Amino acid sequence: MQDSLGAITIGDGYLLRSDRVAVALIELTPPDLRLYDTDSLTRLLGMYSDVLRACPDRCSLATFALPLTITPLIQTLGGAQQRAPDFQSYAILGALTDWLTHAWASLMHLRAVRWIVTVPSIAPELPPSGTWGELLPAEIVGQTTRLSGDPVEEALSRARRLLSQFAALGMEPPPRLLHPDEIQVLLRMALDPVAGESQQQRSLAAPRLIQVVEEE
């Protein structure tokens, strides 16, 4: 896995493979699927499908089942605790952090589905000219004609064009390019999910006990 990651250059919104093919990655997951009923989710998927179907560039929609994480929330609470103006606030924030950490232990194995759109620096598959060529999709499957120009710029420019079309749907927050650390986590989970989950479990520190000494 380390060799595979070492052969990939990760940047803001993209990764560059060792074969000089760049892939832009777009976060398309809705803010919270639980906020959608069946009809609303069907309409949302229909709008996403229309945008992807009309896209003239090569792109793919992938889904990943990733472990949930409360690490950012724990870090935020920890910072607030250190800035607490009095002992009572400090104790409340510490107790809340401990409670969340203990509760999270029973939910560690839950998964969240993330929708990721990949836009590579490869031209779309075009059928051969003529009626018979259009009726033979096997002739064009797997074509990897690289786009001319800088692969990173080619992938990002097409991804930003696709982002503008998704943004027109009015989703809040709108779809966005993945950050480098998010891409690295995604790759680790895809290449070695066992190690990725173990690393996440180690990232949560053990709950700290607050000792209260009674005054004599």
C-alpha positions, 0 to 999 in steps of 0.5 A: 500500500505504501508503494502505491501511495508513494507512486501517487502525487496528491494535490488540492482536488486531484491526484496524479498517477505514476502514468501521468494521468490526473484524476480530479475528485468531487465530493457529491455526497448530500449534506445529510441523507437522513434529511431526505424522504424517499421522494426528495431523495429520488428527485435529488438522484434524478437531478444528479443523473441529468447533470452526469448524463449531459456531461461531455467529458469522461467522468465516473460516480463511485461510492465508498463506505467509510467509517464515521468519525467524530475526531474533528468534533473531539478536537473542537471540544478539546480546544474549547476546554483549554480556553474555558474561562472557569473550572465549571466550564472546563469540567462540563466540556471535559465530561461532554468529551468523555461521554461522546468518546464512550458513546462513539465506541459502540458506533465505531463499526458504522459506515457512511456512504460517500459519493465521489465523482472522478474526472480523469485527464482522459478523453471520453469514449467516442464511437467510430464514425458510421452507424455500425460503429455506434452499434458496437460499443465493445469497440470503444470500451476501455479506450484511454486517449489522453488529453493534450496539455497539462494533465492536472489542469485538464482534469481540474478545468473539467471538474470545475465546469462540472461543479458549476453545473452541480452548484446550479442545483442549489444544494447547500453546501454545494459539491466541492473538490476534495482536500489533499488529506481527504484524498489520502484517507480515501485512498488508504481506505480503498487500498487497505481498509483494515489499517485505515480503520485501525488508524482512525481508532487510534486517533481518538485518545482515551477518555480523561478522568476529571479528579475533583478533590473535596476541600477539608 
